[in-house]
Each structure stands twice: as C-alpha cells, then as structure tokens.
Amino acid sequence: MTYSLDEATVARIRQTAARLGKAQSHVVREAVAEYAERAGRLSDRERLHALGVLERLRVAKATRPASEVDQEIESVRSARRAGGRRHGAA
C-alpha cells in the first residue's frame, strides 16, 4: 500500500527511526497503532459532557412510576426473545 506524505512528515519519520535505531516502517506502524488507541478514547471534553449528562439524570425527578418502567422493560425483553420487530417477507 502506498501513501503520500509531506516532506516535513517524512523528515520526522526518518529522524525518529534513526534516533531509535528502527526501520521507518516500524516507526510508522507504532505511530498509527498509538494514534488509533488514543482516538478510541473519550477526550476530556467528551468525558466531562458525559458525566454532566449522568449527573442531570441522577438528580432528575421521575416522570413515570417505576412499575410502569419495569413493565416496559419486560415488554422490550419479551419482544427481543421473540425475534424483535421482524416482519414477514413482503
């Protein structure tokens, strides 16, 4: 597979490879693996937003009785066990 990189990036790859005594391809593989791992995590901003949403839910007053919610959850579970909302072939 071939990728086009700007000269500054190529120079950084070469310098890093020389400094570490590793092949340039190895440096690129490690960099991509590290970036992919970081990209899969929530940013601080996303984490704070999620915590804020959870806190608002925690302190919010219930809008329905627990028994009604329990019935709805059981209804959804039963539907899933029975195949969900599958429809016959048209």
DSSP file with accessible surface (Angstrom, degrees, kcal/mol):
  #  RESIDUE AA STRUCTURE BP1 BP2  ACC     N-H-->O    O-->H-N    N-H-->O    O-->H-N    TCO  KAPPA ALPHA  PHI   PSI    X-CA   Y-CA   Z-CA
    1    1 A M              0   0  195      0, 0.0     2,-0.4     0, 0.0     0, 0.0   0.000 360.0 360.0 360.0 144.2    0.0    0.0    0.0
    2    2 A T        -     0   0  132      2,-0.0     2,-0.3     0, 0.0     0, 0.0  -0.940 360.0-175.9-123.1 137.7    1.3    3.5   -0.8
    3    3 A Y        -     0   0  170     -2,-0.4     2,-0.5     2,-0.0     0, 0.0  -0.957  22.6-129.5-127.6 150.3    0.6    6.8    1.0
    4    4 A S        -     0   0  126     -2,-0.3     2,-0.4     0, 0.0    -2,-0.0  -0.867  28.8-177.5-100.3 129.3    1.7   10.3    0.1
    5    5 A L        -     0   0   90     -2,-0.5     2,-0.0     2,-0.0    -2,-0.0  -0.945  28.0-110.8-125.3 148.6    3.3   12.2    2.9
    6    6 A D     >  -     0   0   95     -2,-0.4     4,-2.2     1,-0.1     3,-0.2  -0.314  35.5-107.8 -72.8 161.3    4.5   15.8    3.0
    7    7 A E  H  > S+     0   0  145      1,-0.2     4,-2.6     2,-0.2     5,-0.2   0.850 117.0  56.5 -60.7 -37.1    8.3   16.3    3.3
    8    8 A A  H  > S+     0   0   63      2,-0.2     4,-2.1     1,-0.2    -1,-0.2   0.921 109.2  46.6 -63.2 -40.6    8.1   17.5    6.9
    9    9 A T  H  > S+     0   0   47     -3,-0.2     4,-2.4     2,-0.2    -2,-0.2   0.924 111.7  50.7 -67.1 -43.1    6.4   14.3    8.0
   10   10 A V  H  X S+     0   0   25     -4,-2.2     4,-2.7     1,-0.2    -2,-0.2   0.923 109.6  51.2 -60.2 -42.4    8.9   12.2    6.1
   11   11 A A  H  X S+     0   0   40     -4,-2.6     4,-2.8     1,-0.2    -1,-0.2   0.914 109.8  49.6 -63.1 -40.5   11.7   14.0    7.7
   12   12 A R  H  X S+     0   0  172     -4,-2.1     4,-2.5     2,-0.2    -1,-0.2   0.897 110.6  50.0 -65.8 -39.7   10.2   13.4   11.2
   13   13 A I  H  X S+     0   0   26     -4,-2.4     4,-2.7     2,-0.2    -2,-0.2   0.943 112.9  46.8 -62.8 -46.4    9.8    9.7   10.4
   14   14 A R  H  X S+     0   0  135     -4,-2.7     4,-2.5     2,-0.2    -2,-0.2   0.924 113.6  47.7 -62.0 -45.4   13.4    9.4    9.2
   15   15 A Q  H  X S+     0   0  127     -4,-2.8     4,-2.6     2,-0.2    -1,-0.2   0.921 113.8  47.0 -63.0 -43.3   14.8   11.3   12.3
   16   16 A T  H  X S+     0   0   39     -4,-2.5     4,-2.5    -5,-0.2     6,-0.2   0.924 112.3  49.5 -65.2 -45.4   12.7    9.2   14.7
   17   17 A A  H  X>S+     0   0    5     -4,-2.7     5,-2.0    -5,-0.2     4,-1.4   0.921 113.1  47.1 -60.0 -43.8   13.7    6.0   13.0
   18   18 A A  H  <5S+     0   0   82     -4,-2.5    -2,-0.2    -5,-0.2    -1,-0.2   0.923 112.7  48.9 -64.8 -44.0   17.4    7.0   13.1
   19   19 A R  H  <5S+     0   0  179     -4,-2.6    -1,-0.2     1,-0.2    -2,-0.2   0.893 119.3  38.2 -64.0 -37.8   17.3    8.1   16.7
   20   20 A L  H  <5S-     0   0   85     -4,-2.5    -1,-0.2    -5,-0.2    -2,-0.2   0.586 105.3-125.6 -89.0 -12.4   15.5    4.8   17.8
   21   21 A G  T  <5 +     0   0   68     -4,-1.4     2,-0.3     1,-0.3    -3,-0.2   0.865  68.0 126.6  68.8  35.3   17.5    2.6   15.5
   22   22 A K      < -     0   0   81     -5,-2.0    -1,-0.3    -6,-0.2    -2,-0.1  -0.833  68.0 -92.3-121.2 160.9   14.3    1.2   14.0
   23   23 A A     >  -     0   0   58     -2,-0.3     4,-2.0     1,-0.1     3,-0.2  -0.390  34.0-121.3 -68.3 148.3   13.1    0.8   10.4
   24   24 A Q  H  > S+     0   0   90      1,-0.2     4,-2.4     2,-0.2     5,-0.2   0.898 114.4  55.1 -57.9 -40.2   10.9    3.7    9.2
   25   25 A S  H  > S+     0   0   63      1,-0.2     4,-2.6     2,-0.2    -1,-0.2   0.882 106.1  52.0 -62.6 -35.7    8.1    1.3    8.5
   26   26 A H  H  > S+     0   0   62      2,-0.2     4,-2.7     1,-0.2    -1,-0.2   0.920 108.4  50.5 -66.1 -42.6    8.2    0.2   12.1
   27   27 A V  H  X S+     0   0   13     -4,-2.0     4,-2.5     1,-0.2    -2,-0.2   0.926 111.8  48.0 -60.7 -43.7    8.1    3.8   13.4
   28   28 A V  H  X S+     0   0   58     -4,-2.4     4,-2.7     2,-0.2     5,-0.2   0.935 111.4  49.9 -64.6 -45.4    5.0    4.4   11.2
   29   29 A R  H  X S+     0   0  147     -4,-2.6     4,-2.5     1,-0.2    -2,-0.2   0.930 113.1  46.5 -59.3 -45.8    3.3    1.2   12.4
   30   30 A E  H  X S+     0   0   80     -4,-2.7     4,-2.6     2,-0.2    -1,-0.2   0.911 112.5  50.4 -63.4 -41.4    3.9    2.1   16.0
   31   31 A A  H  X S+     0   0   55     -4,-2.5     4,-2.5    -5,-0.2    -2,-0.2   0.921 112.1  46.6 -64.1 -42.7    2.7    5.7   15.5
   32   32 A V  H  X S+     0   0   91     -4,-2.7     4,-2.8     2,-0.2     5,-0.2   0.925 112.5  50.4 -66.5 -41.7   -0.5    4.5   13.8
   33   33 A A  H  X S+     0   0   59     -4,-2.5     4,-2.0    -5,-0.2    -2,-0.2   0.931 112.8  46.3 -62.7 -43.7   -1.2    2.0   16.5
   34   34 A E  H  X S+     0   0  119     -4,-2.6     4,-2.2     2,-0.2    -2,-0.2   0.923 113.4  48.8 -65.2 -42.2   -0.7    4.6   19.2
   35   35 A Y  H  X S+     0   0  150     -4,-2.5     4,-2.7     1,-0.2    -2,-0.2   0.926 110.1  51.3 -63.8 -43.5   -2.9    7.1   17.4
   36   36 A A  H  X S+     0   0   60     -4,-2.8     4,-1.1     2,-0.2    -1,-0.2   0.895 109.6  50.6 -62.4 -38.9   -5.6    4.5   16.9
   37   37 A E  H  < S+     0   0  125     -4,-2.0     3,-0.4    -5,-0.2     4,-0.3   0.934 113.4  44.7 -64.6 -44.6   -5.6    3.6   20.6
   38   38 A R  H >< S+     0   0  120     -4,-2.2     3,-1.5     1,-0.2    -2,-0.2   0.885 108.3  57.6 -66.1 -39.4   -5.8    7.3   21.6
   39   39 A A  H 3< S+     0   0   68     -4,-2.7    -1,-0.2     1,-0.3    -2,-0.2   0.773  99.8  59.7 -65.0 -25.0   -8.6    8.0   19.1
   40   40 A G  T 3< S+     0   0   71     -4,-1.1    -1,-0.3    -3,-0.4     2,-0.2   0.593  93.8  82.4 -79.5  -9.9  -10.7    5.3   20.6
   41   41 A R  S <  S-     0   0  142     -3,-1.5     2,-0.2    -4,-0.3    -3,-0.0  -0.609  87.9-103.8 -93.6 157.1  -10.8    7.1   24.0
   42   42 A L        -     0   0   93     -2,-0.2    -1,-0.1     1,-0.1    -2,-0.1  -0.515  34.4-123.0 -74.8 143.8  -13.0    9.9   25.1
   43   43 A S     >  -     0   0   53     -2,-0.2     4,-2.8     1,-0.1     5,-0.2  -0.348  29.3-104.2 -75.4 167.0  -11.5   13.3   25.2
   44   44 A D  H  > S+     0   0  114      1,-0.2     4,-2.7     2,-0.2     5,-0.2   0.914 124.4  51.6 -59.2 -40.1  -11.6   15.3   28.4
   45   45 A R  H  > S+     0   0  205      1,-0.2     4,-2.2     2,-0.2    -1,-0.2   0.926 111.3  46.0 -63.2 -45.4  -14.4   17.4   27.0
   46   46 A E  H  > S+     0   0   91      2,-0.2     4,-2.5     1,-0.2    -2,-0.2   0.902 112.8  50.6 -64.4 -40.8  -16.4   14.4   26.0
   47   47 A R  H  X S+     0   0  110     -4,-2.8     4,-2.5     2,-0.2    -2,-0.2   0.932 111.1  47.8 -63.6 -45.1  -15.8   12.7   29.3
   48   48 A L  H  X S+     0   0  122     -4,-2.7     4,-2.3    -5,-0.2    -1,-0.2   0.893 111.4  51.3 -63.7 -38.8  -17.0   15.9   31.2
   49   49 A H  H  X S+     0   0  125     -4,-2.2     4,-2.4    -5,-0.2    -2,-0.2   0.943 110.7  48.0 -62.2 -47.2  -20.0   16.2   29.0
   50   50 A A  H  X S+     0   0   41     -4,-2.5     4,-2.6     1,-0.2    -2,-0.2   0.913 111.5  50.1 -61.5 -41.8  -21.0   12.5   29.7
   51   51 A L  H  X S+     0   0   98     -4,-2.5     4,-2.4     1,-0.2    -1,-0.2   0.893 109.5  52.1 -64.4 -37.6  -20.5   13.0   33.4
   52   52 A G  H  X S+     0   0   24     -4,-2.3     4,-2.4     2,-0.2    -2,-0.2   0.914 109.5  48.9 -63.6 -42.3  -22.7   16.1   33.3
   53   53 A V  H  X S+     0   0   48     -4,-2.4     4,-2.3     2,-0.2    -2,-0.2   0.937 111.8  49.0 -62.6 -45.5  -25.5   14.2   31.5
   54   54 A L  H  X S+     0   0  109     -4,-2.6     4,-2.4     1,-0.2    -2,-0.2   0.901 110.4  51.1 -62.2 -39.6  -25.3   11.4   34.1
   55   55 A E  H  X S+     0   0   89     -4,-2.4     4,-2.0     2,-0.2    -1,-0.2   0.922 109.2  50.2 -64.7 -42.0  -25.4   13.9   36.9
   56   56 A R  H  X S+     0   0  149     -4,-2.4     4,-1.0     1,-0.2    -2,-0.2   0.906 112.4  47.7 -62.8 -39.0  -28.5   15.6   35.4
   57   57 A L  H  < S+     0   0  121     -4,-2.3     3,-0.3     1,-0.2    -1,-0.2   0.891 108.3  55.9 -66.8 -38.0  -30.2   12.1   35.1
   58   58 A R  H  < S+     0   0  173     -4,-2.4    -2,-0.2     1,-0.2    -1,-0.2   0.895 115.3  36.0 -62.7 -40.5  -29.2   11.2   38.7
   59   59 A V  H  < S+     0   0   85     -4,-2.0    -1,-0.2    -5,-0.1    -2,-0.2   0.561  92.9 112.2 -93.0  -6.8  -30.9   14.3   40.2
   60   60 A A  S  < S-     0   0   62     -4,-1.0     2,-0.2    -3,-0.3     3,-0.1  -0.331  71.7-114.5 -68.8 144.3  -33.9   14.4   37.7
   61   61 A K        -     0   0  187      1,-0.1    -1,-0.1     2,-0.0    -2,-0.1  -0.555  36.4-101.8 -75.9 143.9  -37.3   13.6   39.1
   62   62 A A        -     0   0   93     -2,-0.2    -1,-0.1     1,-0.1     4,-0.0  -0.377  25.6-163.6 -65.4 140.5  -39.0   10.5   37.8
   63   63 A T  S    S+     0   0  136      1,-0.2    -1,-0.1    -2,-0.1    -2,-0.0   0.541  74.5  32.7-101.8 -11.1  -41.7   11.2   35.1
   64   64 A R  S    S-     0   0   90      0, 0.0    -1,-0.2     0, 0.0     5,-0.0  -0.981  93.2 -93.8-140.7 155.3  -43.3    7.7   35.4
   65   65 A P    >>  -     0   0   76      0, 0.0     4,-1.8     0, 0.0     3,-0.5  -0.338  34.7-120.2 -66.5 149.0  -43.8    5.2   38.2
   66   66 A A  H 3> S+     0   0   71      1,-0.2     4,-3.0     2,-0.2     5,-0.2   0.869 112.6  59.2 -58.3 -36.0  -41.1    2.5   38.5
   67   67 A S  H 3> S+     0   0   78      1,-0.2     4,-2.2     2,-0.2    -1,-0.2   0.895 104.8  49.8 -62.9 -37.3  -43.7   -0.2   37.9
   68   68 A E  H <> S+     0   0   81     -3,-0.5     4,-2.1     2,-0.2    -1,-0.2   0.914 111.9  47.7 -67.0 -41.2  -44.6    1.3   34.5
   69   69 A V  H  X S+     0   0   49     -4,-1.8     4,-2.6     2,-0.2    -2,-0.2   0.929 110.4  51.9 -65.1 -44.1  -40.9    1.4   33.5
   70   70 A D  H  X S+     0   0  102     -4,-3.0     4,-2.4     1,-0.2    -2,-0.2   0.905 109.0  50.9 -59.2 -41.2  -40.4   -2.2   34.7
   71   71 A Q  H  X S+     0   0  138     -4,-2.2     4,-2.3    -5,-0.2    -1,-0.2   0.913 110.4  49.0 -63.2 -41.9  -43.4   -3.3   32.6
   72   72 A E  H  X S+     0   0   96     -4,-2.1     4,-2.4     2,-0.2    -2,-0.2   0.922 110.7  49.8 -65.0 -42.9  -41.9   -1.5   29.5
   73   73 A I  H  X S+     0   0   67     -4,-2.6     4,-2.6     2,-0.2    -2,-0.2   0.929 111.5  48.9 -61.2 -44.6  -38.5   -3.1   30.0
   74   74 A E  H  X S+     0   0   85     -4,-2.4     4,-2.7     1,-0.2    -1,-0.2   0.901 109.5  53.0 -63.2 -36.9  -40.1   -6.5   30.3
   75   75 A S  H  X S+     0   0   78     -4,-2.3     4,-2.3     2,-0.2    -2,-0.2   0.921 110.3  47.1 -63.1 -42.8  -42.1   -5.9   27.2
   76   76 A V  H  X S+     0   0   62     -4,-2.4     4,-2.4     2,-0.2    -2,-0.2   0.928 112.3  49.9 -64.9 -44.5  -38.9   -5.0   25.3
   77   77 A R  H  X S+     0   0  136     -4,-2.6     4,-2.5     1,-0.2    -2,-0.2   0.921 110.8  49.5 -60.8 -42.9  -37.1   -8.1   26.6
   78   78 A S  H  X S+     0   0   51     -4,-2.7     4,-1.8     1,-0.2    -1,-0.2   0.914 110.4  50.6 -62.6 -42.4  -40.0  -10.3   25.6
   79   79 A A  H  <>S+     0   0   42     -4,-2.3     5,-3.9     1,-0.2    -1,-0.2   0.905 110.8  49.2 -63.2 -40.2  -40.1   -8.8   22.1
   80   80 A R  H ><5S+     0   0  191     -4,-2.4     3,-1.4     3,-0.2    -1,-0.2   0.912 109.9  50.4 -65.4 -42.7  -36.3   -9.4   21.7
   81   81 A R  H 3<5S+     0   0  168     -4,-2.5    -1,-0.2     1,-0.3    -2,-0.2   0.840 110.8  51.2 -63.3 -30.0  -36.6  -13.0   22.9
   82   82 A A  T 3<5S-     0   0   89     -4,-1.8    -1,-0.3    -5,-0.2    -2,-0.2   0.348 136.0 -83.3 -89.6   5.6  -39.4  -13.5   20.3
   83   83 A G  T X 5 -     0   0   17     -3,-1.4     3,-0.9    -4,-0.1    -3,-0.2   0.576  58.1-113.4 107.1   7.8  -37.4  -12.0   17.5
   84   84 A G  T 3 <S-     0   0   37     -5,-3.9    -4,-0.0     1,-0.2    -3,-0.0  -0.335  74.9 -24.0  71.4-138.3  -37.9   -8.3   18.0
   85   85 A R  T 3  S+     0   0  224     -2,-0.1    -1,-0.2     2,-0.0    -5,-0.1  -0.103  83.9 155.8-103.5  32.5  -39.8   -6.4   15.3
   86   86 A R    <   -     0   0  212     -3,-0.9     2,-0.3     1,-0.0    -2,-0.0  -0.362  26.7-155.1 -61.9 139.6  -39.2   -8.8   12.5
   87   87 A H        -     0   0  168      1,-0.1     3,-0.1    -2,-0.0    -2,-0.0  -0.859  22.6 -99.1-114.4 152.3  -41.7   -8.7    9.8
   88   88 A G        -     0   0   73     -2,-0.3    -1,-0.1     1,-0.1     2,-0.0  -0.190  54.5 -79.9 -63.2 159.6  -42.7  -11.4    7.3
   89   89 A A              0   0  110      1,-0.1    -1,-0.1     0, 0.0     0, 0.0  -0.359 360.0 360.0 -62.9 138.3  -41.2  -11.3    3.8
   90   90 A A              0   0  152     -3,-0.1    -1,-0.1    -2,-0.0    -3,-0.0  -0.473 360.0 360.0 -86.8 360.0  -43.0   -8.9    1.5
